C-alpha cells in the first residue's frame, strides 16, 4: 500500500506545473491546511507572486539571498 501511495504522489507531482510542486512542498513543510479549494487557489496565487519576487530579486543582486518562509502564502495585508 505504501509503494502505491508513493507512486501516486510521484505521478501527481510530475503532472503539476513546477510552481505548484514548490507550493505543495511548502504546504508539507509548514503543515498548511486550507479549508476550501478556493482558499488553496488564492494561497497558491500569493505563493507564486512571492516566488516571482524572490526569483527576480535574487537574479538582480548578490549581496543577499531571498527564500520562502512560513509567510510565503500570505497577502500583504496579512503580513502587516
Secondary structure, 3 states (H helix, E strand, C coil): CHHHHHHHHHHHHHHCCHHHHHHHHHHHHCCCCCCCHHHHHHHHHHHHHHHHHHHHHHHHCCCCCCCCCCCCCCCHHHHC
